[in-house]
Amino acid sequence: MKNTDKIKEQLKRKVAVLRKRIADLEQSEKVLRESEEELKAIFNDGQIGIAIFDMTGKILRVNKQILEVGKYTEKEIVGKRIELLKMFPKKSIAKMLANFTKLISGKNVPPFDVEVHTKGGEKLITELHGFLLKKKKRAAGMVGIMHDVTEQRRTGDALRESEEELEAIFNDVRDGIVVLDLTGKIIKINKRITERTEYTEKDLVGKRFAVLKMLTPQSIAKMIASFPKTIAGRQGTPYEVEGYSKTGKKMIGEIYGALLRKRGKVTGVVAVMRDITERKQTEELLKTERETFYSTLQESPNGVALIDKDGRYLYINPQFTIITGYTLQDVPTGRDWFHKAYPEPEYRRQIITMWKKDFDRKAIDRILSVTCNDGEVRAIEFKGTVLKDDRAIVILTDITERKRAEEAYHAVVEQSLQGLHIIQDQREVFVNSAYAEMLGYTVEELLALSPKQVRDLVHPEDRETIKKYYQNRLADIQQHQRYEFRVIRKDGSKRWVEAFPSRIDYQGRPAVQVAMVDITERKKAEATLRNSEERYRTLVESSTDAILMLDRERNIVTCNQAFLKLFGYKKGEVEDKSTRIIHPSEESFRSYGKTAYTLIERVGSLREEWNLKRKDGTIFSAEIVTSPVRASDGTTTGYICIIRDITERKRAEEELEYMATHDVLTGLPNRTLFNDRLALALNHAQRFHNNLAVMLLDLDYFKDVNDTLGHTMGDQLLHAVGVRLTELLRKGDTVARSGGDEFLLLLPEMTQVEYANTIAKKILQGFRQPFSFDDHQLHITTSIGIAIYPDDGNDADTLVKNADSAMYHAKQKGRDNFQSYTSV
């Protein structure tokens, strides 16, 4: 019984345990079911995408979030391997496989981004977190949790781009930027600061701005004073600072301060520093230029005025007052100016109307009759421009005299026998009576002609040539100074004219002024001359003067026999040769070309004396007459040179010139040449305050020599006296024979008056030596009279007269001595 009870008890306990286990199992199943339901809810209803893969990467299961994100069906995804899925690009698949491999090998794989392409083609960014799926502690697959982070990433990218843009702006902005904390310490600078100051970031960041060496003490004081105001929100106006770069370059900056906030709290100050060095330099230069401009206006030779639209004079320079007589106080308003400058009412109304039109078209260019402050009416030219603020700068020029000259010119032109007209815009704008008479029209008829009718005044065959001449002259292109053409008179007859055009400004615009001469008769004469060309050649060949025909380049075309004889050439040796062959040197050839041929073009014919060279090298003096050979249109085609040997004539002229100024017997200067030299010496002495002496010498008892030894011996003695006197004097002194046995001496540029006495003694001593002639020795003395400039006279006649007086006094003293005029 006991055993049975015992067994029953054991069975009860086992049943109880079993029941408890069943209850626990049921509870576990319940919990498991609840967990499975929760997992299913999480898997299907969660906000994240979940995919389960087997160990080969094949998708076993996905939740609806995966399908919703990719817009794919479960059939298109489940059962497929990762690399075959269309929803992932190749780069994303490679990244996923690489990370799955790491998971399987037991490595930790942090979340990573992959790109997903929806079925509709949209590109998304998802964050993928993978972990192993284990069964019975063995890896059975992988779970991938995918979270759509497209907007988050885009926002992050945008934020990074924004930060990069801000950083680019911070560094690339033209202004320098310094970020300081609340203690004034620099925490950040941009590139412009380092570029402008040449300091590195290391030199500046972490330093307090108050100790920076790149700013002047005054500028640091400004920054210290403004710093608390900026922090307190009282930023004020920008202020200037000065400093120097690391290499010593001066810098001027303008600082703008702004608060730096983080999460609404002030954390520092941003100082924007604008480099205004160039601007300050420009302002300084502009100031200097303004001062220079004002100074220039004050010193301008023209009147200058600043005028407002109402004609009120805001500024006038001194020359304006000199021209008009009005000061700024005289014409404080436009009304004052108009009433004083234009007192006649009708003329004043016209001026005011013109003035308003000039202001509207922004340009002033008028010649007006202005009544000046002294009542005189003067012609004044007003030129100026209207500024943007409707003020005008006007330059005044008094052209009264010019107008009078123009009126006089017109009067002279009108009376001229030479035709004169002015062409402007292909019309006749001025003609004189002579021109009108030349063409058979009245002045009024010519001025009324149209451009076509003006053109028809020229012969049809000459019109293109004349048109070209007119256009070239109007453009101021260099061309021939004259040309010939035919005109057609009012009655249809034709006349040849020679025209001399010049470019002028007529009433402020370019025009061509043409002086015209009727050469019809000359042209007929030229035709007659051409008919007698053979006769001319005969005359050339028979001429005793050498004749050369040259082309434009001064090459010899032909020559006559007289030329060949004079220069010693044969005809074949000179034709086609340059005239260099008859010049002694290249310099002579070029010099003649520059002086002669240029002048010939203007005057028509030139006569000059020049040294020329023969074939054998001998050089002789020649007279050359050169004339141009012109074509019918007036252009020079060559030259005719007539050459005459004037060697003997030159020699005779030189001898005559010598005889006119020298004594034939002694070869010394005569009285005429002495007087010329004395006049020059007096001018020099007067200019430089020097002394000079005039001496007159007379030979003692010279008449006895002539009477006893004859005039031949007397002439020899006179010649010897001249030689000895020349030897005794300085190189710059003059010895002249006055006549008979008298000699004049000129001692210029004497620094001391006593020099004249010294020379006189030297001469007396020199004459004590005998003069030897063949078998004779002659002893002769002289008496000398001295006159000193300026003591004894201020002119030539007085000095010579006083020297003569002193000489007679020396003779009275017993001869063989000298006396000064002052001692007479």
FENHU-V823201 format. One record per helix or strand of 3 or more residues. SS is the DSSP state (H for helix, E for strand). FROM is the first residue (numbers start at 1). TO is the last residue. Records with the same first field share a line. If there is no record, write none. Layout:
# FENHU-V823201
SS = FROM-TO ; FROM-TO
This chain:
# FENHU-V823201
H = 2-45 ; 64-70 ; 74-77 ; 82-84 ; 90-104 ; 150-172 ; 191-197 ; 201-204 ; 209-211 ; 217-231 ; 277-299 ; 318-324 ; 334-341 ; 345-360 ; 400-415 ; 433-439 ; 443-447 ; 451-455 ; 460-474 ; 520-531 ; 533-542 ; 561-567 ; 571-574 ; 579-582 ; 586-603 ; 647-661 ; 671-688 ; 702-709 ; 711-728 ; 754-767 ; 796-812 ; 821-823
E = 49-53 ; 58-62 ; 112-117 ; 123-135 ; 138-148 ; 176-181 ; 185-189 ; 239-244 ; 250-262 ; 265-275 ; 303-307 ; 313-316 ; 363-371 ; 377-386 ; 392-398 ; 419-424 ; 427-431 ; 483-488 ; 494-506 ; 509-518 ; 546-551 ; 555-559 ; 605-613 ; 619-630 ; 636-645 ; 691-699 ; 734-739 ; 742-750 ; 771-773 ; 776-778 ; 782-789 ; 818-820
